[in-house]
Amino acid sequence: MEYTNVNVRIGGVLRDHLQQVTGDNGAYDNASEYIRGLIRRDRERAAKEQQVIEWMLETMGPALQADKSEYVVETLEDSLS
């Protein structure tokens, strides 16, 4: 596996947060572990978002592509009755 070093400068509240989540009192041993965890969670979130988009296109795609003459206008009252 090939590795890449990334240098990031942070300060203020971001630095404070990083210090809280790393080291002896934190959930991560060091900043590298924390950053790798953030990237993994971001990738998982992006994959879930893609699944939702694909589901929406599959589910609603035919309706969105239907000819306007096939549309049925329905009011909220119609739906509730």
N, C-alpha and C positions, 0 to 999 in steps of 0.2 A: 504494500500500500504506500502510495506517495503522500507525503505530508507537505503542507504549506504553512509557513509562519505568517501570522497576521499581527500587526501592531495597531493597537487602538488606544487613543488618548481619551480618557474620560475624567470628568471632574464633578464637583458639586454633589448633587443628590444621587447621580448615577454612581459615582465613586463610593459614596456612603453606602448605597445599597449593595454594591459588589462586596464591600468589606463585611457587611452583615451576613451575606449568604455564603461566604468562603472563610476558610481558616478553621480555627479550633471551635468556634461557636456556630459555624454555618453548616449548611447541608452539603456543601461541596468542599473538597480539599483545597482547590485553587481556582483561579479565574478561568483557566483553560477548560477544566471540567464543566464549569458553569456555562461557558459559551457553547461548548459542544452540546450540552443539554438543551440550551435555547434553540440551537439550530435544528436538533432532532425534533423538538416539539413544533417548530415552525414548519418543518417538512410534513409532519403528521397532519397539522392543521390544513396545509395547502392540499394534501391528498384528500382529506375529508371534504373540503370545499369543492374540489374537482368532482368528487362523487355526487355531491348535491347538484352541481350544474348539469352533469350528465343525466341524472334522474329527472331533473326539471325539463330538460330538452326532450327526453324520451317520453315523459308523461304529458307534457303540454305542447310539444312540438306539433303534433297533428292538428290540434285546435288552432294554434297560431298560424298554421299554413292553410287552414280551411278557407274556402271562398266566403266572402262576406254574406252571400245569399243564404249560407247555411247557419248563420248566427241566429240565435233566438234571444230576444230582449226579454229579460225577466226582472221584475222589481223585487225588493226585499219582501214585500207583502206576498208576492207570488211564491217565493221560496218558503215562507213560513206557513203557508196554508196547505 
